[in-house]
Every structure is written in structure tokens, then in C-alpha cells.
Amino acid sequence: MGFDIAVMQVFNGVSLFSILLLMAIGLAIVFGLMGVINMAHGELMALGAYMTYLAALGFERWAPQWMGVYLFVAIPFAFLVTSAFGYVLERGFIRFFYNRPLDTLLATWGLSLILQQTYRTVFGAQEVSVPLPTWLAGAWEPTEGIQLPINRIFIVGLTVAVAMAVYLLLYRTRWGLKVRAVMQNRSIAGAVGINTHRVDALTFALGSGLAGIAGCVFTMIGSTNPGTGQLYIVDSFIVVVFGGVQSLLGTALSALSIAQGQTWLEFLMSGSMAKATILMLVIVVLYFRPNGLFAVRSRS
């Protein structure tokens, strides 16, 4: 195998890693803080994709001369809409299922089916796509044999920016300190005056907003349909569990490991066999390390 092919394979793995991380990081925050197994997380991603579609339609109709920069409006728009929806969802639905993980699993699975049908009713069952800005078309060729798609490079850069913003929010702000306190010991955090219910709602809104950004990113590489969210939800849960609940660094390293492993295995064998092999390896690792490969250590 030549050097050019190896570089492109590594880049493909990094590209897949960026999408998995955007999906999994919001799921990891919600799962780690509240213990909520949110099976509707993929539908929140689809909501972000549809909001990007609506933003593109709006620019095409009222500001076609600005279509080249519509993504810079669509990304925060998708984040804000899905965050607001997540906040309302937590206050009106999710909070009634705390400390009932199996009930949460069933309830959010039912919610995902409802959201899918809602998307079919509002947007139709057919796939919709958004135009890719001209500056994201084509590929960067550092050498004659290496071609790196510009839209994938943009996705990687956006993922790095989002991950850094989440890190600074959780580890460099007062609100992040409250989130980590509730995550470590909810009862003690409540006893010292932290409004745990408000922390739960805002954290779920943040996780939902991150899923919305992931949906916006998805529109750059594929079309959107009501079942789009189901493409990545299983992989996202695997990333979170494999990396270790409550560990954002573990989630990132897990996403990178799985993405690179799957990309190289797909190069050597079929796609279905690659996924099966990755799943088998994850099961073996979790057998020996049930708390995840990068689980947070504590005195308990």
C-alpha cells in the first residue's frame, strides 16, 4: 500500500471520527449527568438537519446572493432550535423518568418513532438535500496522489472548535463546575444550594444542541430523511459506552479509535464485516473493562 493511500485512509478515519464525536459528545453529557438512555438522540440530529434545510430554503428565496455563507447562519440556527426543543422536552417529558433507566429507554424509543412520523408529515418521506457552498466543493491536493475533500476538512475543523467550546464550558465556567458537581454527587450538590433541576434542563438542552450541530454537518455529506438519525445512534452509544461514561476525553479517544478501526477494516473487507468486527472487539474490551476503556477513576 502506497503512502498516498495510507494518508487518505487516515483522513477518512478522522472524518468519520469528527461525525461520531459530534453525535456522541452530547449523548455522553446527558448520559453521564442524568443516566438517561436517550434513544431519540438521533431524531434530534435529524431535527438539526431539517433546520439546516429550512435555512437553505430561506436563503434561496430571500437572499440568494448570500448562499455562499448560509452555513454560518444554519449552524447556530440548528443549535438554538434543537437546544430549545431539548429544554422543553426535558421539562415536559424526560424529567419524569429519572432513576428509571428501562422506562427511559422505552419512552425515548417511542418518542423517536413519534418524531420520525412528525418529520414524514411535515417534510415528506422523500429525502431532501441542501446545496453545498461553492467554496466547500472540490478537494485539496497537497500532492498529486492525495485528494482531501474540502467539506470534510471543514467538518473536522468545526468538530475541533465545538469540542474546545464544550471543554471550556464544562471546565472553565461556573456553570460547568455545577454540572460536574451534580454529575459526581447529585444529593450533595443539591444540599449545598445547586439547583439540580435547572442544571439537568440546561445540560439536556446543550446535549440536544450538539446533536443539532451534528445534523447540520450531516447535510454536507448526505441527504436527509425521517430515518437519518438511526444511521448513527447505535454507533454513538457504542462510542460513549466504550469510552467510559462521564469521561469526555474517553468519548473523544473512543470515537477516534472506533473511526480509525472501522475505516481501515472497511478498506480490507466489506463494510458489514468491518462493523461486525468492531462490535466484537468492543464487546471483548467491555468484558474485561465493563466501565469503559477510559473510565473516570474515583475513590469509590
Secondary structure as UniProt FT lines:
FT   HELIX           3..34
FT   TURN            39..40
FT   HELIX           41..62
FT   HELIX           64..69
FT   HELIX           71..92
FT   HELIX           94..97
FT   TURN            98..99
FT   HELIX           101..123
FT   HELIX           134..136
FT   STRAND          139..143
FT   TURN            144..145
FT   STRAND          146..149
FT   HELIX           150..171
FT   HELIX           174..184
FT   HELIX           186..191
FT   TURN            192..193
FT   HELIX           196..218
FT   TURN            219..221
FT   TURN            226..227
FT   HELIX           228..231
FT   HELIX           233..243
FT   TURN            245..246
FT   HELIX           248..268
FT   HELIX           271..288
FT   TURN            290..291
FT   TURN            293..294
//
